[in-house]
Amino acid sequence: MKTSELHYLRKQFRRENSLLRFQDVYSVYINGDTREILSTQYSPFLMLEEDMQRLLLKNAKKILTGKIDVKIFAKEFNDEFAGDGCYASDILGNILGAKKEDFVKQCNTLVQKLLKAYIYDKSMAVCFARATLYRKDGSVDFVFCTLNKAETPKEQLVYNADQGVFEYRPYTEPIVKMTAPLEGFMYPLFEDDSGNRSKILYYSSKSNKVNNTFIVNVLNCRLTLTAKQEKDYFHEILNELVGGKIKPVELYRVYDNIMRRFESEEDEDYRTLSPSVLKTVLEESDLTLAKDIEEVYSAVLGRTDYRFKVKNIVPDLSKKSISLGNSDTEINIKPDYLENVHQVQMDDGDIYLLIRLNENVSANGFNIDIEPVQELLK
């Protein structure tokens, strides 16, 4: 899924918009302690009050909010689950064109799968909504699903403006956090301006943290790495390949050579780095491989054909996206300034970080005084 397609979908979530039309909504309330379904409710979308419609639109839009591979993930169905009779791909496909009774029935089947894999510590409202996106070349049907926590608010002291007095107000009814879904999904994935029914969009409210149990056992999808996991694994692989040490300027050459490889590809969402290309990049950066690249990939990732998304592993070359530091200090600089950074060791064994500067530096608004190097090394 392209970032531009994600932005396009977000813009459609307006109640007055005729291009995205919601048809019906089905909600299920689950008790977190007993895992029992306490309530279900079906309603045509247009029969709901305007405020409720807007709230549901905000709720559904939320699962399209965030960065790809950080909070939003394109997941492929795992056909290994196809024979169990409750394959999520089949259920969701049936939901799209089902009439009311079958729509509710298929939603309940998914809810039953959720109950078997329930790992939440709170009661939950599961909200399903069907919608159609109308385009010049046709239309795309979607089903949105969100999982929203329900919490009982604490007792409060409130001010009664009509009577001019303070009142004690105990709260006993749980409040469903409809503007902050814990997780959710949209099916099918909106990709290449159409609905890809072999994939699903999964949303997590926590950056770089996904619910693997929900993804595998409820959605029956394959697990993929988050942006942070890709970055961490790439750094581990690179560290093994260069023998555990690398000069700052060499690190910049690696990043720069990777980006040069993909200059002709305008869409960054589809830039991926294969092991063979990484090997070529390291050689072009004048680095000698300390280990066989396939062995390193196999040891770190368990496979030798993994392709990293470039946007997840290369820092933003236009920002201070490189962090240098240890337990005592941390410095952020632009990647292209790494050629001016050196870690040096003096004859007495002391280690220094040497940075050539283009201008004086300041700390908390104070200009730092310039001191002769010879005086410091006495």
TIBADREN-96762 format. One record per residue: x, y, z of N, C-alpha, C in turn; residue in one letter; residue number from 1. Coordinates in pm, whole numbers, plus 50000, padded with zeros to 5 digits. Layout:
BEGIN
   neast   nnorth     nup   caeast   canorth    caup   ceast   cnorth     cup   minu   gupa
       X        Y       Z        X         Y       Z       X        Y       Z      A    NUM
...
END
This chain:
BEGIN
   neast   nnorth     nup   caeast   canorth    caup   ceast   cnorth     cup   minu   gupa
   50084    49881   50000    50000     50000   50000   50087    50124   50000      M      1
   50056    50218   49916    50133     50342   49906   50084    50442   50011      K      2
   50177    50526   50055    50142     50631   50149   50039    50726   50088      T      3
   50052    50751   49958    49958     50841   49890   49816    50783   49889      S      4
   49804    50650   49878    49673     50586   49881   49612    50593   50021      E      5
   49697    50583   50121    49652     50594   50259   49597    50735   50285      L      6
   49669    50835   50238    49625     50974   50254   49492    50998   50181      H      7
   49479    50938   50064    49355     50954   49986   49235    50898   50063      Y      8
   49252    50780   50122    49142     50719   50197   49104    50803   50318      L      9
   49202    50856   50388    49173     50937   50506   49085    51056   50472      R     10
   49113    51118   50357    49038     51238   50318   48891    51208   50291      K     11
   48857    51084   50269    48719     51049   50234   48628    51039   50357      Q     12
   48687    51039   50475    48606     51016   50597   48539    51145   50645      F     13
   48440    51184   50570    48355     51297   50607   48210    51254   50590      R     14
   48128    51290   50684    47988     51247   50681   47919    51298   50555      R     15
   47957    51417   50508    47892     51476   50392   47949    51425   50260      E     16
   48054    51344   50266    48118     51296   50144   48034    51186   50079      N     17
   48004    51201   49951    47922     51102   49880   48006    50991   49818      S     18
   48139    51005   49822    48225     50904   49760   48245    50783   49851      L     19
   48241    50804   49983    48254     50694   50078   48124    50683   50156      L     20
   48050    50579   50131    47918     50563   50193   47917    50440   50284      R     21
   47885    50463   50411    47873     50353   50506   47731    50299   50502      F     22
   47719    50166   50499    47587     50104   50490   47531    50060   50625      Q     23
   47609    49982   50699    47557     49929   50825   47669    49907   50926      D     24
   47626    49896   51051    47719     49883   51163   47672    49770   51254      V     25
   47767    49691   51301    47734     49583   51395   47836    49588   51508      Y     26
   47787    49595   51633    47874     49606   51749   47849    49492   51848      S     27
   47957    49446   51910    47951     49338   52008   48027    49383   52133      V     28
   47962    49367   52249    48028     49404   52375   48069    49277   52448      Y     29
   48199    49267   52482    48256     49148   52546   48302    49181   52687      I     30
   48260    49103   52783    48306     49119   52921   48448    49064   52933      N     31
   48539    49148   52981    48679     49108   52987   48709    49000   53088      G     32
   48630    48991   53194    48656     48891   53299   48606    48752   53259      D     33
   48485    48747   53205    48424     48617   53174   48436    48579   53027      T     34
   48475    48676   52943    48482     48655   52798   48345    48619   52740      R     35
   48244    48671   52800    48108     48649   52752   48062    48769   52669      E     36
   47979    48741   52570    47917     48847   52492   47796    48897   52569      I     37
   47799    49020   52613    47690     49075   52694   47585    49146   52609      L     38
   47626    49193   52491    47531     49268   52410   47575    49272   52264      S     39
   47478    49273   52173    47506     49292   52031   47406    49394   51977      T     40
   47447    49467   51874    47357     49567   51818   47388    49587   51671      Q     41
   47284    49579   51588    47296     49605   51445   47214    49728   51409      Y     42
   47265    49808   51317    47189     49924   51273   47235    49969   51136      S     43
   47142    50004   51046    47182     50072   50922   47247    50204   50959      P     44
   47352    50241   50891    47428     50360   50927   47341    50486   50923      F     45
   47258    50499   50822    47177     50619   50807   47067    50630   50912      L     46
   47037    50523   50984    46936     50527   51088   46991    50580   51221      M     47
   47122    50593   51229    47185     50641   51352   47178    50793   51359      L     48
   47184    50847   51479    47187     50992   51496   47316    51048   51436      E     49
   47311    51175   51396    47425     51236   51329   47551    51232   51416      E     50
   47538    51258   51545    47654     51255   51633   47716    51116   51639      D     51
   47631    51014   51641    47680     50877   51641   47750    50844   51510      M     52
   47695    50892   51399    47758     50870   51269   47898    50930   51265      Q     53
   47910    51052   51313    48041     51118   51313   48140    51044   51403      R     54
   48091    50995   51517    48178     50921   51609   48227    50793   51545      L     55
   48139    50723   51475    48178     50598   51408   48275    50624   51294      L     56
   48257    50735   51223    48350     50771   51116   48489    50801   51172      L     57
   48493    50875   51283    48622     50903   51348   48689    50774   51392      K     58
   48609    50683   51444    48661     50555   51493   48721    50474   51379      N     59
   48649    50465   51267    48698     50388   51152   48820    50455   51089      A     60
   48819    50587   51084    48931     50661   51024   49059    50642   51104      K     61
   49042    50620   51235    49159     50608   51322   49251    50495   51279      K     62
   49194    50386   51226    49279     50273   51188   49355    50299   51058      I     63
   49335    50417   51000    49414     50458   50884   49513    50568   50922      L     64
   49529    50591   51052    49612     50700   51101   49745    50647   51153      T     65
   49854    50698   51098    49986     50654   51140   50073    50621   51021      G     66
   50197    50588   51047    50292     50556   50941   50286    50407   50907      K     67
   50307    50376   50780    50312     50237   50735   50433    50168   50798      I     68
   50413    50048   50847    50513     49964   50914   50546    50013   51055      D     69
   50479    50118   51100    50495     50166   51237   50367    50142   51315      V     70
   50253    50188   51259    50122     50163   51320   50027    50096   51222      K     71
   50058    50103   51094    49972     50045   50989   50053    49944   50910      I     72
   49994    49825   50889    50068     49717   50826   49983    49646   50721      F     73
   50043    49622   50606    49978     49541   50503   50012    49395   50531      A     74
   49910    49313   50554    49931     49173   50590   49873    49080   50483      K     75
   49947    48975   50452    49899     48873   50359   49836    48758   50436      E     76
   49727    48703   50381    49665     48587   50443   49756    48466   50427      F     77
   49752    48380   50528    49831     48257   50527   49741    48141   50488      N     78
   49761    48088   50369    49674     47982   50317   49682    47852   50396      D     79
   49777    47843   50489    49785     47723   50573   49661    47709   50662      E     80
   49587    47819   50681    49466     47816   50763   49341    47791   50678      F     81
   49358    47777   50548    49243     47771   50457   49152    47651   50482      A     82
   49203    47545   50538    49122     47425   50553   49053    47408   50687      G     83
   49061    47508   50776    49004     47487   50910   48857    47523   50921      D     84
   48794    47569   50813    48652     47602   50813   48620    47740   50864      G     85
   48717    47808   50923    48697     47945   50974   48808    48037   50925      C     86
   48846    48020   50801    48953     48099   50744   48907    48244   50731      Y     87
   48982    48337   50792    48941     48478   50796   48922    48536   50657      A     88
   49003    48494   50561    48990     48544   50425   48852    48512   50367      S     89
   48804    48390   50391    48671     48350   50342   48561    48427   50416      D     90
   48576    48440   50546    48474     48509   50627   48460    48654   50582      I     91
   48572    48722   50566    48569     48863   50528   48516    48881   50386      L     92
   48551    48787   50299    48498     48792   50164   48347    48778   50164      G     93
   48294    48692   50250    48148     48674   50261   48080    48798   50320      N     94
   48148    48865   50411    48091     48983   50476   48063    49094   50376      I     95
   48150    49111   50279    48140     49225   50188   48007    49231   50114      L     96
   47959    49119   50067    47836     49121   49988   47716    49059   50056      G     97
   47726    49033   50187    47619     48962   50257   47501    49052   50290      A     98
   47384    48990   50299    47266     49061   50349   47276    49069   50502      K     99
   47183    49141   50563    47192     49170   50706   47216    49045   50790      K    100
   47135    48942   50773    47143     48824   50859   47279    48755   50845      E    101
   47324    48741   50721    47451     48672   50699   47568    48761   50740      D    102
   47553    48892   50723    47655     48987   50768   47679    48970   50918      F    103
   47572    48968   50995    47583     48951   51140   47643    48814   51174      V    104
   47598    48712   51102    47648     48576   51128   47798    48567   51104      K    105
   47847    48624   50993    47989     48618   50962   48071    48700   51062      Q    106
   48018    48814   51103    48086     48895   51205   48098    48817   51336      C    107
   47992    48746   51372    47994     48667   51495   48097    48555   51489      N    108
   48118    48501   51370    48219     48396   51354   48357    48452   51386      T    109
   48384    48573   51339    48512     48637   51370   48523    48667   51520      L    110
   48414    48709   51579    48414     48739   51722   48445    48614   51803      V    111
   48391    48499   51762    48419     48374   51831   48568    48338   51822      Q    112
   48628    48367   51708    48772     48346   51694   48848    48438   51789      K    113
   48799    48560   51803    48861     48656   51892   48852    48610   52037      L    114
   48737    48555   52076    48719     48509   52214   48818    48398   52249      L    115
   48847    48312   52153    48942     48203   52177   49084    48256   52193      K    116
   49110    48372   52132    49245     48429   52138   49249    48556   52221      A    117
   49156    48568   52316    49140     48691   52394   49255    48709   52493      Y    118
   49331    48816   52477    49446     48840   52565   49435    48975   52636      I    119
   49320    49040   52624    49305     49175   52677   49267    49172   52825      Y    120
   49304    49279   52897    49276     49286   53040   49152    49369   53070      D    121
   49079    49411   52968    48960     49494   52984   48845    49438   52902      K    122
   48725    49488   52933    48611     49458   52847   48631    49530   52714      S    123
   48565    49480   52611    48593     49530   52477   48466    49543   52395      M    124
   48461    49650   52313    48356     49664   52213   48419    49639   52077      A    125
   48363    49543   52004    48411     49513   51870   48312    49574   51772      V    126
   48360    49665   51689    48272     49740   51598   48304    49704   51453      C    127
   48204    49653   51381    48217     49626   51238   48137    49730   51161      F    128
   48190    49774   51048    48118     49869   50963   48149    49838   50817      A    129
   48045    49838   50735    48064     49816   50591   48048    49947   50516      R    130
   48131    49966   50415    48126     50090   50339   48167    50063   50194      A    131
   48129    50154   50105    48164     50146   49964   48230    50276   49920      T    132
   48344    50264   49857    48414     50380   49802   48385    50385   49652      L    133
   48326    50495   49610    48290     50511   49469   48398    50589   49397      Y    134
   48439    50534   49280    48544     50595   49199   48497    50603   49054      R    135
   48572    50677   48974    48533     50696   48834   48527    50563   48758      K    136
   48619    50472   48793    48627     50345   48721   48555    50232   48793      D    137
   48470    50264   48890    48395     50160   48959   48386    50190   49108      G    138
   48372    50086   49188    48360     50102   49332   48434    49989   49403      S    139
   48468    50013   49530    48537     49914   49613   48461    49901   49744      V    140
   48426    49778   49781    48358     49752   49909   48460    49722   50018      D    141
   48434    49775   50136    48525     49755   50249   48446    49710   50372      F    142
   48518    49644   50462    48467     49621   50596   48574    49672   50692      V    143
   48532    49754   50787    48620     49807   50890   48586    49740   51022      F    144
   48688    49714   51101    48666     49655   51232   48761    49719   51332      C    145
   48708    49761   51446    48792     49817   51552   48765    49745   51684      T    146
   48868    49737   51766    48855     49683   51901   48881    49798   51998      L    147
   48776    49836   52072    48783     49951   52160   48765    49909   52306      N    148
   48856    49950   52390    48847     49916   52531   48730    49989   52598      K    149
   48673    49923   52697    48566     49983   52777   48615    49995   52921      A    150
   48604    50114   52976    48651     50137   53112   48544    50205   53195      E    151
   48537    50169   53322    48444     50234   53415   48515    50352   53479      T    152
   48467    50474   53458    48534     50592   53514   48525    50595   53666      P    153
   48616    50668   53727    48619     50680   53872   48511    50777   53920      K    154
   48471    50761   54046    48373     50852   54105   48430    50994   54107      E    155
   48341    51092   54090    48386     51230   54078   48298    51326   54156      Q    156
   48355    51443   54182    48279     51555   54238   48254    51652   54124      L    157
   48127    51679   54093    48093     51765   53980   48017    51888   54030      V    158
   48021    51992   53950    47951     52116   53985   47822    52125   53907      Y    159
   47709    52138   53976    47578     52154   53917   47553    52303   53900      N    160
   47565    52351   53775    47553     52494   53748   47412    52545   53772      A    161
   47311    52462   53748    47172     52506   53766   47141    52535   53913      D    162
   47192    52449   54001    47163     52465   54144   47276    52533   54220      Q    163
   47389    52552   54152    47501     52620   54217   47562    52543   54330      G    164
   47565    52408   54318    47620     52326   54426   47710    52217   54367      V    165
   47796    52165   54455    47878     52050   54417   47802    51922   54450      F    166
   47817    51822   54363    47748     51695   54385   47843    51578   54367      E    167
   47823    51478   54447    47896     51351   54431   47828    51270   54323      Y    168
   47905    51221   54229    47846     51144   54120   47922    51014   54101      R    169
   47864    50903   54139    47929     50774   54114   47903    50730   53970      P    170
   48005    50678   53907    47989     50629   53770   47994    50477   53772      Y    171
   47895    50418   53716    47889     50271   53715   47887    50214   53573      T    172
   47848    50294   53475    47837     50244   53338   47972    50256   53267      E    173
   48019    50149   53203    48148     50156   53132   48139    50249   53012      P    174
   48250    50313   52984    48260     50403   52870   48351    50340   52765      I    175
   48299    50326   52644    48377     50269   52534   48459    50381   52470      V    176
   48588    50360   52460    48677     50463   52405   48675    50455   52251      K    177
   48571    50514   52195    48548     50504   52051   48643    50588   51967      M    178
   48711    50683   52026    48805     50765   51949   48948    50711   51956      T    179
   48966    50600   52028    49100     50546   52045   49099    50394   52040      A    180
   49074    50335   51922    49074     50188   51913   49209    50130   51950      P    181
   49204    50016   52017    49328     49948   52056   49398    49891   51933      L    182
   49319    49832   51847    49368     49781   51718   49248    49760   51627      E    183
   49276    49725   51504    49166     49705   51409   49220    49669   51272      G    184
   49127    49660   51176    49170     49626   51040   49070    49678   50939      F    185
   49117    49686   50816    49032     49719   50702   49055    49612   50596      M    186
   48945    49562   50540    48955     49460   50435   48861    49498   50321      Y    187
   48910    49484   50195    49044     49444   50152   49143    49559   50162      P    188
   49269    49531   50136    49371     49635   50133   49351    49720   50008      L    189
   49351    49852   50027    49339     49943   49913   49478    49961   49853      F    190
   49500    49899   49738    49633     49896   49677   49620    49909   49527      E    191
   49704    49995   49470    49699     50022   49326   49559    50065   49284      D    192
   49496    50149   49367    49365     50209   49340   49252    50107   49329      D    193
   49271    49991   49390    49164     49890   49390   49174    49809   49518      S    194
   49078    49719   49539    49078     49636   49659   49150    49505   49636      G    195
   49259    49483   49708    49336     49359   49698   49285    49262   49805      N    196
   49206    49163   49764    49143     49072   49860   49236    48965   49915      R    197
   49359    48965   49870    49456     48870   49927   49532    48931   50044      S    198
   49502    49059   50073    49571     49128   50182   49472    49204   50269      K    199
   49520    49241   50386    49438     49314   50482   49524    49424   50544      I    200
   49462    49535   50581    49534     49641   50652   49510    49623   50801      L    201
   49617    49609   50876    49609     49593   51021   49661    49719   51088      Y    202
   49591    49761   51195    49629     49882   51268   49659    49848   51414      Y    203
   49766    49908   51466    49798     49895   51608   49810    50035   51667      S    204
   49753    50056   51785    49759     50188   51847   49898    50218   51903      S    205
   49980    50115   51922    50114     50133   51976   50217    50121   51864      K    206
   50300    50223   51851    50400     50224   51746   50496    50106   51758      S    207
   50516    50038   51645    50610     49926   51636   50579    49811   51730      N    208
   50452    49803   51774    50408     49690   51857   50280    49633   51799      K    209
   50281    49506   51768    50164     49442   51709   50119    49325   51794      V    210
   49994    49289   51780    49935     49177   51853   49946    49053   51763      N    211
   50053    48978   51781    50076     48862   51695   49965    48757   51709      N    212
   49910    48743   51829    49802     48646   51850   49681    48682   51767      T    213
   49646    48809   51764    49532     48855   51685   49560    48839   51536      F    214
   49680    48874   51494    49716     48867   51352   49712    48723   51302      I    215
   49767    48631   51379    49777     48492   51334   49648    48415   51357      V    216
   49595    48419   51478    49483     48331   51514   49346    48385   51477      N    217
   49333    48517   51466    49204     48575   51429   49201    48612   51282      V    218
   49302    48685   51236    49306     48729   51097   49371    48627   51004      L    219
   49440    48529   51062    49507     48424   50984   49603    48482   50881      N    220
   49681    48579   50924    49777     48645   50836   49920    48608   50874      C    221
   50010    48632   50781    50151     48607   50805   50211    48722   50886      R    222
   50307    48689   50969    50374     48792   51048   50479    48863   50964      L    223
   50491    48993   50982    50593     49073   50915   50661    49161   51018      T    224
   50776    49215   50981    50853     49297   51073   50800    49440   51076      L    225
   50810    49502   51193    50778     49644   51203   50898    49724   51151      T    226
   50880    49855   51135    50989     49941   51088   51108    49935   51184      A    227
   51079    49937   51315    51186     49933   51414   51258    49799   51411      K    228
   51183    49691   51396    51246     49559   51388   51336    49549   51266      Q    229
   51289    49601   51153    51372     49599   51032   51502    49677   51055      E    230
   51489    49794   51115    51607     49877   51141   51704    49804   51234      K    231
   51652    49743   51340    51738     49672   51435   51806    49552   51371      D    232
   51732    49475   51293    51790     49358   51227   51894    49399   51123      Y    233
   51866    49506   51051    51962     49552   50950   52092    49595   51016      F    234
   52081    49669   51126    52201     49712   51198   52280    49591   51250      H    235
   52208    49489   51297    52276     49369   51346   52349    49298   51232      E    236
   52285    49290   51116    52348     49226   50999   52469    49306   50953      I    237
   52452    49439   50943    52561     49525   50899   52679    49517   50995      L    238
   52650    49513   51123    52755     49504   51224   52834    49375   51211      N    239
   52764    49265   51183    52832     49136   51164   52917    49138   51037      E    240
   52865    49199   50933    52935     49198   50804   53063    49281   50805      L    241
   53066    49388   50885    53184     49475   50887   53278    49440   51003      V    242
   53247    49333   51076    53337     49289   51182   53321    49362   51313      G    243
   53207    49427   51334    53179     49490   51463   53222    49634   51475      G    244
   53297    49688   51376    53342     49826   51383   53330    49892   51245      K    245
   53298    50021   51248    53288     50095   51123   53316    50242   51151      I    246
   53384    50308   51058    53411     50451   51072   53286    50530   51033      K    247
   53266    50646   51095    53148     50726   51061   53136    50756   50913      P    248
   53246    50790   50849    53240     50822   50707   53202    50700   50624      V    249
   53244    50582   50669    53208     50460   50598   53059    50431   50612      E    250
   53005    50458   50731    52861     50439   50752   52781    50530   50661      L    251
   52828    50655   50647    52758     50747   50558   52762    50698   50414      Y    252
   52877    50645   50371    52889     50593   50234   52789    50481   50210      R    253
   52770    50395   50311    52674     50285   50297   52534    50340   50273      V    254
   52491    50433   50359    52358     50491   50344   52344    50565   50210      Y    255
   52445    50641   50176    52439     50720   50053   52436    50631   49930      D    256
   52514    50525   49930    52516     50434   49815   52385    50357   49802      N    257
   52322    50326   49916    52191     50260   49909   52090    50352   49842      I    258
   52087    50479   49885    51991     50573   49828   52019    50599   49680      M    259
   52144    50603   49641    52177     50623   49499   52125    50509   49414      R    260
   52121    50391   49471    52072     50273   49397   51925    50288   49359      R    261
   51851    50366   49438    51706     50373   49418   51660    50512   49374      F    262
   51751    50593   49322    51715     50728   49279   51608    50728   49171      E    263
   51610    50627   49085    51515     50622   48973   51376    50577   49015      S    264
   51364    50517   49135    51234     50471   49184   51171    50580   49269      E    265
   51067    50644   49216    51007     50758   49283   50930    50717   49408      E    266
   50861    50604   49405    50778     50563   49518   50863    50489   49621      D    267
   50889    50555   49735    50975     50496   49836   50914    50375   49903      E    268
   50781    50358   49894    50715     50245   49958   50755    50112   49895      D    269
   50807    50116   49773    50840     49992   49703   50991    49973   49683      Y    270
   51071    50053   49752    51216     50036   49745   51258    49930   49846      R    271
   51314    49820   49797    51358     49713   49887   51501    49672   49855      T    272
   51574    49638   49960    51717     49605   49948   51738    49455   49965      L    273
   51787    49391   49861    51814     49247   49866   51954    49222   49920      S    274
   51984    49099   49965    52119     49068   50015   52227    49092   49909      P    275
   52199    49059   49784    52300     49077   49678   52330    49224   49655      S    276
   52227    49308   49659    52249     49452   49641   52325    49509   49761      V    277
   52293    49463   49881    52366     49509   49999   52514    49474   49988      L    278
   52544    49355   49939    52683     49314   49921   52754    49407   49826      K    279
   52688    49442   49715    52746     49535   49618   52766    49672   49679      T    280
   52668    49718   49757    52677     49849   49822   52797    49854   49916      V    281
   52820    49750   49993    52932     49747   50086   53065    49747   50012      L    282
   53070    49677   49902    53193     49676   49821   53218    49813   49760      E    283
   53110    49879   49714    53124     50014   49658   53163    50115   49765      E    284
   53136    50083   49891    53171     50172   50002   53309    50140   50057      S    285
   53385    50057   49983    53522     50020   50021   53529    49945   50153      D    286
   53428    49862   50178    53427     49782   50299   53449    49635   50264      L    287
   53532    49569   50343    53559     49426   50323   53468    49346   50414      T    288
   53397    49249   50357    53304     49168   50435   53381    49072   50525      L    289
   53350    49079   50654    53415     48992   50751   53354    48852   50750      A    290
   53230    48839   50703    53161     48710   50701   53081    48696   50572      K    291
   53043    48573   50543    52959     48548   50425   52820    48606   50448      D    292
   52770    48681   50352    52644     48754   50371   52525    48660   50389      I    293
   52523    48548   50318    52412     48454   50332   52412    48390   50470      E    294
   52529    48361   50523    52538     48302   50658   52487    48400   50763      E    295
   52520    48527   50746    52477     48629   50842   52325    48646   50836      V    296
   52269    48654   50715    52124     48667   50701   52054    48548   50765      Y    297
   52107    48429   50742    52046     48308   50795   52052    48307   50948      S    298
   52163    48351   51005    52180     48351   51150   52090    48455   51217      A    299
   52073    48571   51154    51996     48680   51214   51847    48667   51187      V    300
   51811    48636   51062    51670     48635   51021   51612    48496   50998      L    301
   51700    48397   50990    51651     48263   50963   51619    48238   50817      G    302
   51660    48329   50728    51637     48315   50584   51742    48399   50512      R    303
   51766    48365   50386    51873     48432   50311   51820    48521   50199      T    304
   51687    48534   50188    51631     48610   50076   51551    48733   50121      D    305
   51567    48773   50247    51485     48884   50299   51524    49017   50234      Y    306
   51422    49095   50196    51443     49226   50135   51396    49334   50233      R    307
   51489    49416   50278    51457     49525   50370   51394    49641   50294      F    308
   51294    49703   50355    51240     49827   50299   51338    49939   50327      K    309
   51382    50006   50221    51485     50108   50234   51444    50219   50329      V    310
   51317    50260   50324    51273     50370   50409   51279    50334   50558      K    311
   51286    50203   50590    51291     50160   50730   51433    50148   50783      N    312
   51531    50142   50694    51668     50117   50740   51764    50232   50716      I    313
   51732    50323   50624    51820     50437   50596   51764    50561   50666      V    314
   51844    50627   50748    51795     50747   50817   51768    50860   50718      P    315
   51689    50956   50760    51659     51072   50676   51787    51152   50657      D    316
   51836    51158   50533    51964     51222   50505   51956    51374   50516      L    317
   51836    51430   50526    51821     51575   50534   51804    51625   50678      S    318
   51795    51532   50774    51773     51571   50913   51883    51516   51003      K    319
   51885    51563   51127    51982     51514   51225   51932    51379   51278      K    320
   51942    51280   51192    51882     51150   51221   51982    51045   51267      S    321
   52110    51082   51278    52212     50990   51327   52246    51027   51471      I    322
   52243    50928   51557    52273     50950   51698   52405    50883   51734      S    323
   52498    50962   51787    52626     50911   51835   52625    50921   51987      L    324
   52661    50817   52056    52658     50829   52200   52704    50706   52275      G    325
   52718    50725   52405    52746     50616   52498   52666    50642   52625      N    326
   52705    50583   52736    52627     50599   52859   52633    50740   52916      S    327
   52731    50821   52871    52748     50955   52926   52698    51068   52836      D    328
   52691    51044   52706    52657     51154   52616   52587    51103   52491      T    329
   52518    51194   52423    52451     51161   52297   52450    51286   52209      E    330
   52486    51269   52084    52492     51379   51988   52416    51339   51864      I    331
   52329    51426   51814    52255     51401   51692   52308    51489   51579      N    332
   52339    51427   51468    52391     51502   51353   52328    51452   51225      I    333
   52347    51528   51117    52300     51485   50986   52393    51375   50932      K    334
   52337    51276   50862    52421     51167   50810   52536    51214   50721      P    335
   52511    51320   50640    52617     51365   50550   52731    51437   50622      D    336
   52715    51457   50754    52821     51520   50831   52910    51416   50900      Y    337
   52878    51289   50879    52955     51183   50943   53101    51183   50899      L    338
   53128    51235   50778    53266     51237   50730   53355    51329   50814      E    339
   53293    51414   50894    53368     51506   50980   53382    51454   51123      N    340
   53337    51332   51146    53339     51274   51281   53443    51163   51288      V    341
   53524    51166   51395    53627     51064   51414   53635    51030   51563      H    342
   53653    50903   51591    53682     50860   51728   53831    50830   51734      Q    343
   53904    50903   51818    54051     50891   51820   54099    50851   51959      V    344
   54217    50791   51963    54277     50750   52090   54417    50811   52099      Q    345
   54444    50877   52211    54572     50942   52231   54675    50842   52284      M    346
   54799    50889   52292    54908     50802   52337   54887    50752   52479      D    347
   54815    50833   52561    54792     50791   52700   54673    50695   52714      D    348
   54609    50663   52600    54499     50568   52604   54361    50630   52610      G    349
   54353    50761   52636    54223     50829   52644   54158    50835   52505      D    350
   54026    50818   52503    53950     50819   52378   53873    50950   52367      I    351
   53875    51010   52247    53806     51136   52222   53718    51124   52097      Y    352
   53611    51198   52098    53528     51212   51978   53567    51343   51914      L    353
   53623    51337   51794    53672     51454   51724   53575    51489   51611      L    354
   53519    51611   51618    53424     51656   51516   53473    51787   51458      I    355
   53500    51790   51329    53539     51915   51264   53414    52001   51246      R    356
   53421    52125   51291    53305     52214   51289   53317    52321   51183      L    357
   53204    52361   51126    53200     52471   51032   53177    52604   51102      N    358
   53128    52598   51225    53104     52718   51305   53104    52679   51453      E    359
   53110    52780   51538    53111     52754   51683   52981    52689   51728      N    360
   52988    52613   51836    52870     52549   51891   52828    52622   52018      V    361
   52702    52596   52059    52650     52655   52181   52581    52548   52263      S    362
   52563    52576   52392    52495     52485   52484   52400    52566   52570      A    363
   52271    52535   52561    52168     52607   52638   52175    52758   52617      N    364
   52208    52797   52494    52213     52939   52461   52347    53005   52487      G    365
   52442    52933   52547    52575     52989   52574   52673    52945   52466      F    366
   52751    53039   52414    52856     53005   52320   52969    52932   52393      N    367
   53016    52824   52336    53123     52746   52398   53258    52809   52366      I    368
   53336    52830   52469    53468     52891   52451   53561    52795   52379      D    369
   53650    52848   52296    53747     52767   52222   53873    52753   52306      I    370
   53919    52628   52322    54038     52600   52402   54143    52534   52314      E    371
   54269    52567   52334    54378     52503   52258   54386    52354   52291      P    372
   54399    52273   52188    54406     52127   52207   54526    52090   52294      V    373
   54637    52162   52272    54759     52127   52344   54742    52140   52495      Q    374
   54661    52238   52536    54638     52258   52680   54557    52144   52740      E    375
   54463    52090   52662    54377     51983   52711   54451    51851   52723      L    376
   54555    51833   52642    54625     51705   52638   54745    51700   52729      L    377
   54767    51807   52805    54881     51807   52899   54857    51705   53012      K    378
END
